[in-house]
Each structure stands twice: as C-alpha cells, then as structure tokens.
C-alpha cells in the first residue's frame, strides 16, 4: 500500500474515528484503526465491537492495499505534524510495519493485518428515514442529560426512540430517564420512520452522533432495525448495536393532573437556585421551594455550613406548598428550556413535578421531589 494525502484531511478523519477506540483493550486489534486504500480514496474504520465508525476521504493512491495501525498513536503523530504538510503511508511486503513520511519526519509503526479486523455487519435495517441535523440534535441534546449512568439498570443507559400517534399526527419521540428525572421531546415523524419499533440508542453512540452533527451540519440518513442503528453523515457512517432491553413504560410517570401552576422567569430562577445551592452539601444538593401567593422562597440548610434563602416574585395563585428538589437536576432542566419563562406544574410535596416551556411544548421534563 502506498497512499499520499493532506495532513488536515487525515487529521479530521482520524479525529472522528479514533474516539471510538478504547484506550485500554485486551484484544490488540481493537486498539487499531483499519486503513484501506483503493481507487482515489482512503477509508478509515474503527470499532469497539458495539460501535463502528467508517469514513472515506480523497487521497492519491499509488498502490492499493490495507493495514491496521494503533489509532491513538497515529492520531497523535498526525496532530503534531505541521499545517499544510503532505503525509504518505507505505507498507512493503509482510514486514508488519508501516512507514509514515511527512517532510523530514519518518515513523516506523507496528501494524496488524487487515484480515484480523472485526466487521460490525449490519443486519437488515428495516426502517430508513432522513432527519435534518437540527432535528436530530434537538432530540439528543434535550434528553441526553437524563440518561442513567447506573450500569445495573443498563436499559436506561441510552435514549429511547420510537414513533407514536399524538392527536392523529405521527411523531418521532426521544425519551431518557435515570429514575430521578425524565426528559421527553418529539418532532413530526419523518417519512419512513412510522411503525419503527422502539429502540434504545446507547449513551456512547449518542455522544458520537452529537459530535458528528457539529462537524457535518448536513441532513443525516438514519437506518434502524431491532438490534442495530446506522447514521450516515457526509462521508462518515456510524453503526451501533442497540441496547437489548425493555425501556420502562414512561407514560405512567408523567403526571396528568398536576393542578398547581407556577410560571417563573427561567434565568432569574436558575441563578437563584445556583446561588442558594452554593452552601448545600455535595451529597444532599437539596433546595426547598416554598410557594405562596405570587412569591417563591428558595432555601437551603446545611448543618455544616449554614443556611441560605432567596425570594422571587412569581406567577402562582394556588394553595401554598413546600417541595424539595435536587438543585443540579433543576439547573439541568432549566438549561434545556427555550423560552424566557418556565412552567412548573405541581401536585404535592411527594409527587413528581412537570416542567416545560409552556403547555403543549415539544419538550417536557418530569422531576421527582426530595425530602427537605
């Protein structure tokens, strides 16, 4: 194999694929990136056996061929080469080495044969549809923060995506929960997605998709089966196994009859929560909300460091209520809201609270209270 290409193009592609490779691997080939040169292009592929990223870029191929190289080492070498440099990659015979040349720099890298590289073959992907980059970004960004990190509840370690009928309209819905808070957002279902089985897209895949959206910005082709998902960007294909589990019936935890309505300025509220929570203990993080006519009092008491209170004028005319929440969870949800005001629908101190921009908003959040 002998291939020459620009350092900037190679660095960008390695930046996309090397993130998938775990730094510690018991299987040596999984530490490597697969390079395949043919025609006038170089294809790079990396996998951790659950997630696979493939990218093809233009290159000057003098001699077609393939090999695998340590992904992080190769990325670091190319990253440190000067801007505008040309990079040539050459393998000769069965030596098990690749020579990388750029200007006066020369590296001899240990390689493993391409035949050893695993292939995450996608089975029959039954549903195919196209999403605007902004729509997919919205589905992920507004739910990602609520993904559980608790490995024992593995079926919560991702975003649940499915289509559903809302008032006679087909909607594509994304849901995430960690048992303490729940995020749900929906967009009109794109053609081809209707009838798709509910799938749980793993946390690592979700994070990679979001990074690829940032660097691509084009429409994304999404293909789904019951076990795999594939996202095709401009020149980049990401294939992932799905979480094999049953997502809980989240509809049961979304309150429908919370009759106490609190409307508050989003930024003012978030800043006040942030201020009073400064003295809360790392373990507790509880902030108490005391509501009475047109007034919200936020308070935190920490036996080790004292107490804090702050009062806000709000739109609230229901019965007085005291309720506690995890301050960080409140701030996470406030950060997802789009409008200048937040609508909180409450029932009592022991029941979940609904948070959204307004009635009927595309995104809604459920927050479980804490004892304070």
N, C-alpha and C positions, 0 to 999 in steps of 0.2 A: 504494500500500500504506500502510495506517495500522494499527498494532498497538501495544497497551499491555500491559505485563506487569511483574511484580515483579522487582526487580534481583537478588534472591537466586536465583530460579529461572533467570533468564537467565545469571547468572554460573556456576551449577553446570553447565548445559548447554554453555556455551562452554568451560568447563574440560575437559569430555570431548572436544569436537570439535577445539579449536584445537591440541591436542598433535600431531595427525596432520599438521598443516601445517608443511612445512619452512620455516625462516626465510629461506633463500635459494632463490629459484626463477627459472628462466629463462623460465617460462611464467607471465605475470602472474595469470591466473585461478586458478592453483593456490595462490596466496597468500591467496585469499579463502575465506570461508565463505558457503554458499548459505543464504539465508533465504526461506522460503515460508510465507505466512500464508493460511489458509483455514479455514472453519468457526469453531471456537473454539480453534484451536491454531496454534502456530508450529513449523515444522520447520527444524532446522539440519543442514547437511550439509557435511563437509569431506573432502578426498581428496588423496593424493599419487600417484594412479594405480595404486598397489599395494594401498593400504589405504583404506577408506572408512568413516566413522562418521556415522550419522544418528541424531538424537534429536528427539523430538516432545514439546512441553510445552504446557500450557494457557495461553491468552492471550486478551485481549479484542480481537478483530479487528473493526475498524470498516470497513476496506476491504481485501479480499483482494488479494494480489499477491505478487511475489517480486523479489529482487535479490541481489547478492553484494557483500560488504564485506571489507576486509583483516582477516583473522582475528585476528592478534596485536594490532593496533591496537584493534579492537573489544573484545577481551578485557581489555586494559589500561584502557580507558575505563570499562567496566562495573565492573571490580575496584576502581577508585578512587572510584566513586560511594558516597555514604553508605548505611549499612544501612537497610533498610526503604523505600528510595526506589522510586518508580514510574518506569519507563522507557518512553518512546514512540518508535517508529521510523516515519518517514514519508518516502515518496518521492512526488514530484509530476512527472507527465509524463515527458519524455525528457531531463531535465536531467543525468542521470548522477551525481546526488548523492542522498544520504540525510541527513535531519535527525534527529539523536538528541537528545531532550529529557529532562531529569530535574531537577525542582526548578528552580533558576535556571541550571542548566548547559545549554548548547546546543552541539552539534557538527555541523558540516557535513562529511560523509565522502564521498570519491570512491567510486563504485560501478561495477561492470561488470555487463552484462546477464546475467540468469539463463540465457538461451539458450546462452551460451558455456560454461556449467559442465559438465564431463565427467561421465558416468554410468558407474560401475563395475558394469555389469549382471551379475548372477549368472546363469550358465547353469543347466541343470537340476541341482539339488542332489540327488543320488541317495539319500543316507542322512541321516536325521533322527532325533535322539535328545535326551533331556533328561538333564542332569547336575546334581547338587547342587553348589552353589557351592563347598562344602568339598572335594568330589572333584576338580573341575577345578583348584582352587587347589593341591591336593596334587600333581596331575600336573605342573603347571607349576613350582611352587616347588622341587620336589625334583630337577628336571632342568635348569632354566634356567641355572644357574651353569656347566654344562658345555658350553653352546652355543659353537661356534667363532666367533671374530671375524675369522678369516682369510678375506678376500674371495675369494682364489683357489680355496678349497675351499668354494664357495658352497653346495653340497649339505649342508654341516654347519652352515650359518648359521641353524638352526632346530631345532624339536623334531619328531622323527619319531613320528607317532601311528598306531597300527594295532590291529586286533583279532587275537588269537591264541588257540589252544587250549592250556590248561595243565591236564593231568590230567583231561581231559574237561569242563573248565569254560571258557567263553568269557571272555576277559579283554581289557580295553582297556589298551593299553600305551603309555607315552611313553618315548622314548629320546633322549638328547643326548650328543654326544661332540665333543671337539676334537682327538682323536688322542693326547692325553696322559692324559685321564681319561674315563670313561664313566659316565653315570647312567641307571638303568632303574627305572621304577616302574610298577605295574599295579594296576588296580581291576577288580571284576567288570564285564563289558561290559554297558552299559545296552541295553534293548530298542531295536532299530532300528540299532544300530551293527555288528552281526555281518555279516561279509562286506565291510566297508568296505575299500577299497583303502588301502594305506599312504600317508600324506600327510606332507609336511614343512611345518610351520607356521612362517613367518618370525619372526625374533627381534623385530622391531618390533611385529608383531601380538601375539605372546606377551606382551610388556610391557604393551600396551594392555589386553589381556584381563584381566591380573592387576590393573591399576588399576581397571577397571570392576567386577571382583568385589568389591574392597574397598569401593566406594561403593554396591554393589547388594545383595549378600548373598542374592538370591533364586535359585531354580533357573534354569539357563541352557539355552536351546534351541540345540543345535548342528546345523548342516547342512553336509554335505560333498559335494563332487564331486571329480574327479581334478585340477581346476585351481583351485577356489575353496573357501573356508570362510566360513561365516556364523555369528556368535554373537549371539543375541538375549537381551538383558537386559530389565529392566523399563524400557520407554521408549527404550532405546538399541539400535541394530543396528550391528554391526561386521562388515563384509565385507572379506575379504582374498584376494589372489592367493596361491597356494601356490608353494613353490619347485619349479621344474621341473628335477628332477634325481633321481638314484638314490642313496638312502641306503645306505651300505655294510652288508654282512652282519655286523651287530654281534655275532651269536651266536658267531662264530668267535673273538672276542677275550675272551669271558667264560670264565675258566678253570673247569674242572670237577673237576680232580684236585689242587687245592692241599691238601696234607695237613698242613701246619703251622698249628695254630690258636692265635691269640693273642687273649685276652679281656682288655680293659683298661677302666678307668673312663674314660668319654668325656671328662668335663670336666677331670679331672686330666691326661689325656693331651694334650688340646688346649692347656691352659695351659702345660704343659711344652714342647710344640712351639713355642708362641708365644714363650716366654722364650728358649730356646736360639737361635731363628732371628733374634733381635734383632741379632746380630753378623754374620749371613750377608750376602753381597754381594747387591745388588739383582738382579744378573744370574744369580747361581748359585741362591740360595734353597734349597740342598740341605741336608737334615738326615739324618744317618745313624742308623739304628736297629740296635742290636746286641742280639740276643736270646740268652739262655742260660736255664738252669733258673730259672723264676719271676722273672726280672729283665730289665728293658728299660733299656738305656742310650741316651739320645739325645745326639748330639754334632754340633757344627758347628765347622768350621775355616775361618777366613778369613785368608789370608796378610797382608791389610792391617790387620786389627783384632784378631786373636787367636783364641781358641777358647772353646767353652762345652760343658759336659756336664751332664746331669741323669739321675738314676737313679730308676726306678719299680718297685714290686713289681707283678707281673702274673701272670695265669694262662697259663703257657706251659711245656710239658714235652716239646717236640720237640727235634730236633737244633739246635745253635747256628747262627745265621745273622746276617750283616751285610747290610743293604739300605738304599738311599738313596731319598728322595722329595723332591719339591718341597714345601717347608713350607706354602706358601699353598694348594696343592691338598689337602694333608692337612687343613688347617683348614677349607676349604670343605666337604669331605665330612663332617667331624665335626659341622659346624653343621647338616647335614641329618638327622642321626640322631635318632630319637625317644626311644630308651631311654637309661638311665643308663650302659650299657656298650656298647662297640664290639667287634665280632668281626672280626678280620682273618685271612684265610686266605692263607698264603704258600706258595710253592714253592721258589724260589731267588732269588738276587740279581738275576738278569736277566729274571725272568718277572713278568707282571702279578699284582697282589695284589687280592683280593676283599675288600670292606669292606661290612658290613651290621650291622643291629641284632642279628640272631640268624639261625639257619638258617631258611630259608623266609620271611623278611620280604618285605613287598610292594615295598620299595625295595632295590636293590643297586647298589654302586658298584665300578668297576674303576679301578685306578690303576697307571700304568706307572712302573717304578722309574727312578732316575737313577744315574749312576756317581758314587761318592763316594770 
